[in-house]
Amino acid sequence: QVQLVESGGGLVQPGGSLRLSCAASGSALSINAMGWYRQAPGKQRELVASITRGGSTNYADSVKGRFTISRDNAKNTMLLQMNSLKPEDTAVYYCNMDIRWRGDYWGPGTQVTVSS
């Protein structure tokens, strides 16, 4: 049974930073793409950033230059470093992993609130 566990969300003031992490439990995992998504109240879930197994990254225009995604293939973990946070970044953030031969998995989500 594969599970994704996120951590690192919370309340931060505008201009502040947070780092989200996501870890996949399970043995002998081979993970293709990983990604972070977010969903704000009343809005659809959107892609924030993604990273391939080889390390190629893709970012939403709204977070380019402020967020950095990274992964550790040996540990089956993924990070999202979020800097210069804005109130419009407030959302529930979800991690997603495409695990070879097993399918697509989502974490339960972690709340990020940017407010003074």
C-alpha positions in Angstrom: 0.0 0.0 0.0 1.5 3.3 -1.1 0.8 6.5 0.9 1.9 10.0 0.4 2.4 12.2 3.5 2.8 16.0 3.2 4.2 18.3 5.9 5.3 21.9 6.2 2.2 23.9 5.7 1.1 26.7 8.1 0.5 30.4 8.5 3.0 32.9 7.2 3.1 36.6 6.6 3.3 38.0 3.1 6.9 37.9 1.9 7.7 35.0 4.1 8.8 31.5 3.2 7.6 27.9 3.8 9.0 24.6 2.7 6.6 21.7 1.9 7.7 18.1 1.9 6.1 15.0 0.6 7.2 11.4 1.3 6.0 8.2 -0.3 5.8 5.1 1.9 6.2 1.7 0.4 8.9 -0.6 -0.9 10.6 -0.9 -4.2 9.0 2.2 -5.6 9.9 3.6 -9.0 8.5 7.1 -9.3 8.1 8.9 -12.6 6.8 12.5 -12.4 6.1 14.3 -9.1 4.2 17.4 -8.7 2.6 19.9 -6.3 -1.0 21.2 -6.9 -3.1 23.6 -5.0 -6.7 24.4 -4.5 -8.0 27.7 -3.2 -11.6 28.0 -1.9 -14.0 28.2 -4.8 -11.4 27.5 -7.4 -10.2 24.5 -9.3 -7.1 22.5 -8.4 -4.2 23.8 -10.3 -0.6 22.6 -11.0 2.0 24.6 -9.1 5.2 22.8 -10.1 6.3 19.4 -11.4 9.5 17.5 -11.8 10.5 14.5 -13.8 12.6 11.7 -12.6 15.5 13.2 -14.4 15.0 16.5 -12.7 13.4 18.6 -15.4 11.0 21.1 -13.8 7.9 23.0 -14.8 6.3 25.9 -12.9 3.0 27.8 -13.1 3.6 31.3 -14.3 2.3 32.7 -11.0 5.1 31.1 -9.0 8.1 31.2 -11.3 11.1 32.8 -9.6 9.5 32.3 -6.2 9.0 28.6 -5.8 11.5 25.8 -6.3 10.7 22.1 -6.6 13.2 19.3 -5.9 13.2 15.6 -5.3 15.3 12.8 -3.9 14.9 9.7 -5.9 16.7 7.5 -3.3 14.3 8.6 -0.5 11.1 9.0 -2.6 10.7 12.5 -1.3 9.9 15.8 -2.9 10.2 19.4 -1.6 8.6 22.7 -2.5 10.5 25.7 -1.3 8.2 28.7 -1.4 9.6 32.2 -1.0 8.1 35.7 -1.3 4.7 34.3 -0.5 1.7 36.3 -1.4 -1.9 36.2 0.0 -3.0 34.7 -3.3 -0.8 31.7 -2.6 -3.2 30.7 0.1 -4.6 27.2 -0.7 -4.5 23.6 0.3 -1.4 22.1 -1.3 -1.4 18.5 -2.6 1.5 16.4 -3.6 1.1 14.0 -6.5 3.3 11.1 -7.7 3.1 8.9 -10.7 4.4 5.6 -9.5 5.5 3.1 -12.1 3.3 0.0 -12.3 1.1 1.2 -9.5 -0.6 4.4 -10.7 -1.3 7.9 -9.6 -1.3 8.9 -6.0 -2.2 12.0 -4.0 -1.4 13.2 -0.5 -4.2 14.4 1.8 -3.2 18.0 1.4 -1.6 20.6 3.7 -3.0 24.1 4.3 -0.9 27.1 3.4 -2.2 30.5 4.6 -0.5 33.7 3.7 -1.9 36.6 5.8 -0.8 39.5 8.0 
